[in-house]
Amino acid sequence: MSNSVTVKAPPTHAPMTQFSVAKGELVVGGISLTRLAARVGRTPFYAYDRGLLTQRVSELRTALPREVRLHYAMKANPMPALVCHMAKLVDGIDVASAGELKVALDAGADPGEISFAGPGKQDAELQQSVAAGILVNLESFREIAPLVAASVALGLPARVAVRVNPDFELKSSGMKMGGGPKQFGVDAEQVPQLLAEIGRAGLAFEGFHLFAGSQNLKAEAIVEAQRKSFELALRLAEHAPAPVKFLNLGGGFGIPYFPGEQRLELAPIGDNLAALVAEAARKLPQAQLVIELGRYLVGEAGIYVCRVIDKKVSRGHTYLVTDGGLHHHLSASGNFGQVIRKNYPVAIGNRMGDAATENYSVVGPLCTPLDLLGEKINLPQVQPGDLVVIHQSGAYGASASPTGFLGHPEIIEILT
């Protein structure tokens, strides 16, 4: 007999429909969850569905103008097998470290279509970038000298663009990356001076990178930011030492996690980009327009799976104690930038057909109250051994989590 309280409460997360269900089980990459768990050998693990990854890129290709190039920001998920798959689907890869650069090159990405952004690039990383022939997005005046030194030492051109910290932000974004004082990029008002120094240093200038924010579900906000970014790039291009060949308008496309959130509408964004492509053909005739996306490409294609170890009642509330936790999935615990903690979409992957009649909190094995994967959520009746699934886990999962915390086993990642 269950000690849980039967409840009828509103949903605690956005609806998830991207994965199919067969015989009461979630199906990932054509494989039932219990069989997949047996194949992996142990829980917890992340599973990414390559079919969903391919489908998402295809949807974007259909919605956006064919002239717009699509880059994968691999900071969202740098798993090597996944990057290999994405490198075949997109036009370029954006990296944020020399470590990510190695993964991208190993995946077969064209160095000519790899760009490197991030504050605090070390001199050795800048030299590696020049040696690899990739595009470096300058984020400070300091980066010029080591790039010149690397170019002279290697006898190779140092390809650069300027990452601009715009004088506006992406409205309604989950994380603001531009506007106001920021560690990212060069303030727009300082860019003309930087462009002059790039010209004097003899670096191979190619264009601009503007990224105003991320995790946005409002098409009108993204359209406004793209338009403002384009207009800013036009003004800055007047000071450039060479014609603009590369114009990265950033991304910001969000995915739904929480109650009431709806998937982003692509049609208005596509229409706006079509207008920008036409305008660029007149005003920046050598420029390729680029959209850089990470979470939007991979986030919905991944799940995190852990197993219920114990079902524990404490003063009238039932806890599902699992073998997973914040050490593997910091984002789901609410400790990766959330101001107010909200639940990621949680399901019992081997009981998908059962009614959600019970109320539980899902926790991990760590000795901290922060180890909370789902708080007071409605689920079917659960028993030890059942498989807890956290949806929307394809981005900022394993690589964004403190996996060494308290010495638990390393997380497994698979691509199905």
C-alpha positions in Angstrom: 0.0 0.0 0.0 1.4 3.4 -1.0 2.2 6.0 1.6 1.9 8.8 -1.0 -1.0 11.1 -1.1 -3.2 10.9 -4.2 -3.4 14.4 -5.8 -4.9 16.2 -8.7 -2.6 19.2 -9.4 -1.6 21.2 -12.4 1.2 20.0 -14.6 4.7 20.7 -13.2 6.5 21.1 -16.5 6.0 21.7 -20.2 4.5 18.7 -22.2 7.1 16.5 -24.0 6.1 14.8 -27.2 9.3 14.3 -29.2 10.0 10.7 -28.0 7.6 7.9 -28.9 6.1 5.4 -26.4 5.6 1.7 -27.1 4.1 -0.8 -24.6 4.3 1.7 -21.8 7.9 2.5 -22.3 9.8 5.5 -23.6 11.6 4.7 -26.9 14.9 6.4 -27.6 16.6 5.8 -31.0 14.2 3.1 -31.7 15.0 1.2 -28.5 12.8 0.7 -25.5 14.2 2.3 -22.3 14.6 -0.9 -20.3 16.4 -2.5 -23.1 18.6 0.6 -23.6 19.5 0.6 -19.9 20.4 -3.1 -20.1 22.6 -2.3 -23.2 24.3 0.6 -21.4 25.0 -1.7 -18.4 24.3 0.6 -15.5 22.5 3.8 -14.6 22.7 6.8 -14.6 23.3 7.7 -18.2 22.5 10.3 -20.8 21.0 9.2 -24.1 20.9 11.3 -27.2 18.6 10.4 -30.2 20.5 11.0 -33.5 17.2 10.9 -35.4 15.9 13.9 -33.4 19.1 15.8 -33.9 18.8 15.3 -37.6 15.1 16.2 -37.6 15.8 19.5 -35.7 18.4 20.6 -38.3 16.1 19.7 -41.1 13.3 21.7 -39.6 15.6 24.7 -39.3 16.8 24.3 -42.9 13.2 24.4 -44.0 12.3 27.4 -41.9 15.4 29.6 -42.5 16.7 31.1 -45.8 19.1 28.7 -47.6 21.7 31.6 -47.6 21.9 31.6 -43.8 24.6 29.3 -42.5 24.0 27.2 -39.5 26.7 26.8 -36.8 26.6 24.4 -33.9 27.8 25.9 -30.6 29.4 22.8 -29.1 29.5 24.2 -25.6 25.9 23.0 -25.3 27.1 19.4 -25.7 30.7 18.5 -26.6 30.2 14.7 -26.5 32.6 13.5 -29.3 30.1 11.1 -31.0 27.4 13.8 -31.0 29.8 16.4 -32.4 30.7 14.0 -35.2 27.1 13.6 -36.0 26.4 17.4 -35.9 29.4 18.2 -38.0 27.8 16.4 -40.9 24.6 18.3 -40.6 25.6 21.9 -40.0 27.8 24.4 -41.8 30.2 25.1 -39.0 31.2 24.6 -35.4 31.7 27.3 -32.7 34.2 26.3 -30.0 35.0 28.0 -26.6 38.4 26.4 -25.8 41.3 24.5 -27.3 39.8 21.3 -25.8 36.6 21.9 -27.8 38.7 22.8 -30.9 40.4 19.4 -30.7 37.0 17.6 -30.6 35.7 19.6 -33.5 38.8 18.9 -35.6 38.7 15.2 -34.7 35.0 15.2 -35.7 36.0 16.2 -39.2 34.8 19.8 -39.1 36.2 22.1 -41.8 38.7 24.4 -40.0 37.6 27.2 -42.4 34.2 26.9 -40.8 35.3 26.7 -37.1 35.2 29.9 -35.0 36.5 30.4 -31.4 34.8 32.6 -28.9 35.3 33.1 -25.2 37.0 35.6 -22.9 40.4 34.8 -21.4 41.8 32.9 -24.3 45.4 31.9 -23.4 48.3 32.6 -25.7 48.8 28.9 -26.4 45.1 28.6 -27.4 45.5 31.5 -29.8 48.6 29.9 -31.4 46.7 26.6 -31.8 43.9 28.6 -33.5 46.3 30.1 -36.0 47.9 26.8 -36.6 44.6 25.2 -37.2 43.4 27.9 -39.6 40.2 28.7 -37.7 38.5 32.1 -37.1 39.2 33.8 -33.8 36.5 36.0 -32.4 38.5 38.8 -30.6 37.1 39.7 -27.2 39.8 42.1 -26.1 42.6 44.3 -27.3 45.0 42.0 -25.5 44.5 39.2 -28.0 46.0 41.1 -30.9 49.7 40.7 -29.8 49.8 37.0 -29.3 47.9 36.4 -32.6 50.4 38.6 -34.4 53.3 36.6 -32.8 51.7 33.3 -33.7 51.1 34.4 -37.3 54.8 35.5 -37.7 56.1 32.3 -36.0 54.0 30.0 -38.1 54.0 32.0 -41.4 50.2 31.7 -41.4 47.5 34.4 -41.5 45.6 35.0 -38.2 41.9 35.0 -39.2 39.9 37.3 -36.9 36.4 38.6 -36.3 35.3 41.0 -33.6 32.9 39.8 -30.9 30.8 42.9 -30.2 29.2 43.6 -26.9 26.1 45.4 -28.3 24.5 48.4 -26.7 21.2 46.4 -26.4 20.2 43.0 -25.0 17.9 40.2 -26.1 14.7 40.9 -24.4 13.1 38.1 -22.4 16.2 35.9 -22.6 17.1 33.4 -20.0 20.7 34.5 -19.9 21.7 37.9 -21.1 25.0 37.9 -23.0 25.1 41.4 -24.3 24.2 45.0 -23.3 25.6 46.8 -20.3 28.9 45.9 -18.8 29.9 42.3 -19.8 33.0 40.1 -19.8 32.0 39.0 -23.3 33.2 40.8 -26.4 34.3 44.4 -26.9 31.9 47.2 -26.1 30.4 48.5 -29.4 31.7 52.0 -28.8 35.3 50.7 -28.6 35.1 48.5 -31.7 36.2 51.2 -34.2 39.4 51.6 -32.2 39.9 47.9 -32.2 39.3 47.7 -35.9 42.0 50.3 -36.5 44.5 48.3 -34.4 43.6 45.1 -36.3 44.4 46.9 -39.6 47.7 48.2 -38.3 48.6 44.7 -37.0 48.0 43.1 -40.3 45.5 40.5 -39.0 43.1 39.0 -41.5 39.9 40.7 -40.6 36.7 38.8 -41.6 33.7 40.1 -39.7 31.7 40.4 -36.6 30.1 38.2 -34.0 27.1 39.5 -32.0 25.4 37.4 -29.3 22.9 39.3 -27.2 21.3 36.4 -25.1 20.1 32.9 -24.9 17.1 30.6 -24.1 14.4 32.9 -25.6 11.0 31.6 -26.6 9.7 34.9 -28.1 10.2 35.1 -31.8 9.5 38.9 -31.8 12.4 39.4 -29.3 14.8 37.4 -31.5 13.7 39.2 -34.6 14.3 42.6 -32.9 17.8 41.5 -31.7 18.8 40.2 -35.1 17.7 43.4 -36.8 19.5 45.6 -34.2 22.6 43.3 -34.6 22.6 43.7 -38.3 22.2 47.5 -38.2 25.0 47.7 -35.7 27.2 45.6 -37.9 26.5 47.9 -40.8 27.7 50.9 -38.8 30.8 49.2 -37.6 31.6 47.9 -41.1 32.4 51.5 -42.0 35.5 51.3 -39.8 36.6 47.8 -40.9 40.0 47.3 -42.5 38.6 44.9 -45.0 35.2 43.9 -46.3 32.9 41.9 -44.0 32.8 38.2 -45.0 31.4 36.8 -41.8 28.5 38.1 -39.8 27.4 35.9 -36.9 24.0 37.2 -35.6 24.1 34.8 -32.6 21.3 32.6 -31.6 19.2 32.8 -28.5 16.6 30.2 -29.7 15.1 28.6 -26.6 13.3 25.3 -25.8 10.4 24.8 -23.4 11.1 23.4 -19.9 8.4 24.7 -17.6 4.6 24.9 -17.3 3.0 27.3 -19.9 6.1 27.5 -22.1 5.5 26.8 -25.8 8.0 25.9 -28.5 9.6 28.8 -30.4 7.8 29.9 -33.6 10.3 29.8 -36.4 8.3 31.4 -39.3 8.7 35.1 -38.2 12.4 34.5 -37.6 12.8 33.0 -41.1 10.9 35.9 -42.7 13.1 38.4 -40.9 16.3 36.6 -41.9 15.2 36.6 -45.5 14.8 40.3 -45.4 18.3 40.7 -43.8 19.8 38.4 -46.5 18.4 40.6 -49.2 19.7 43.8 -47.4 23.1 42.2 -46.9 23.3 41.4 -50.6 23.2 45.1 -51.2 25.1 46.6 -48.3 27.5 43.8 -47.3 27.8 41.9 -50.6 30.7 39.6 -49.5 29.2 38.6 -46.1 27.8 35.3 -45.1 25.1 35.5 -42.5 25.5 32.9 -39.7 23.2 31.7 -36.9 24.9 30.1 -34.0 22.8 27.6 -32.0 23.5 25.1 -29.3 20.7 24.3 -26.9 18.1 24.6 -29.6 19.8 22.0 -31.8 20.5 19.4 -29.2 18.5 20.1 -26.0 15.3 18.3 -26.8 17.1 15.3 -28.3 18.6 14.1 -25.0 17.3 12.5 -21.8 19.0 11.8 -18.4 18.1 8.4 -16.9 18.6 7.3 -13.3 17.2 4.4 -11.3 15.1 4.6 -8.1 17.0 3.1 -5.2 14.6 3.8 -2.4 11.1 5.1 -1.8 11.2 7.0 1.5 8.4 8.8 3.4 9.4 11.7 5.6 6.6 13.4 7.6 4.0 12.7 5.1 6.0 13.4 1.9 7.5 10.7 -0.3 11.0 10.9 -1.7 12.3 8.9 -4.6 16.0 8.4 -3.9 17.9 7.7 -7.1 21.4 6.9 -8.2 21.6 10.1 -10.1 21.8 13.7 -9.0 23.2 17.2 -9.4 26.7 15.9 -9.8 25.5 14.7 -13.3 22.7 17.1 -14.0 23.3 20.4 -12.3 20.8 22.2 -14.6 17.9 20.0 -13.5 18.7 20.6 -9.9 18.2 24.3 -10.4 21.7 25.3 -9.5 22.9 26.3 -13.0 21.6 29.9 -13.2 17.9 29.6 -12.3 16.8 32.4 -10.1 13.7 30.5 -9.0 14.0 26.7 -9.0 11.5 25.0 -11.4 11.2 21.4 -12.4 12.6 20.0 -15.6 10.1 17.6 -17.3 10.3 14.3 -15.4 8.7 11.0 -16.2 9.0 7.3 -15.2 10.3 5.9 -18.4 9.1 2.3 -17.9 5.6 3.4 -16.8 4.7 5.9 -19.5 1.1 4.6 -19.8 0.3 4.8 -16.1 -1.8 7.7 -14.6 0.1 10.3 -12.6 -1.7 9.8 -9.3 1.1 10.3 -6.8 3.2 13.3 -5.6 6.9 12.8 -5.1 10.2 14.6 -4.8 13.0 13.1 -6.8 16.4 13.3 -5.1 19.9 11.9 -5.5 22.4 10.1 -3.3 24.5 13.2 -2.4 24.8 14.6 1.1 23.3 18.0 0.3 19.7 19.3 0.2 20.6 20.8 -3.2 20.6 17.3 -4.7 17.0 17.7 -5.9 16.0 16.6 -9.4 12.2 17.1 -9.1 10.2 18.8 -6.4 6.6 17.7 -5.6 5.9 16.4 -9.0 3.0 14.2 -10.1 4.0 10.7 -11.3 2.6 7.2 -11.5 3.0 4.9 -8.5 6.8 4.2 -8.4 8.8 1.3 -7.0 12.5 0.8 -6.5 14.1 -0.2 -9.8 12.0 2.1 -11.9 13.7 4.4 -14.3 13.4 8.1 -13.8 13.7 10.2 -17.0 14.5 13.9 -17.2 13.6 15.4 -20.5 15.2 18.4 -22.2 18.6 17.1 -21.2 20.6 17.2 -24.4 22.2 20.5 -23.6 24.3 21.7 -20.6 24.1 18.3 -18.9 27.2 16.2 -18.2 29.8 18.8 -19.2 28.1 21.5 -17.1 27.9 19.4 -13.9 30.4 18.8 -11.0 30.9 15.1 -11.9 33.6 14.6 -9.4 31.6 15.7 -6.4 31.6 13.1 -3.6 33.4 10.5 -5.7 30.4 8.8 -7.4 31.0 7.0 -10.7 31.4 9.0 -13.9 28.3 9.5 -16.0 27.9 7.5 -19.2 26.8 9.2 -22.4 25.5 7.4 -25.5 24.2 8.4 -28.9 21.5 6.1 -30.2 
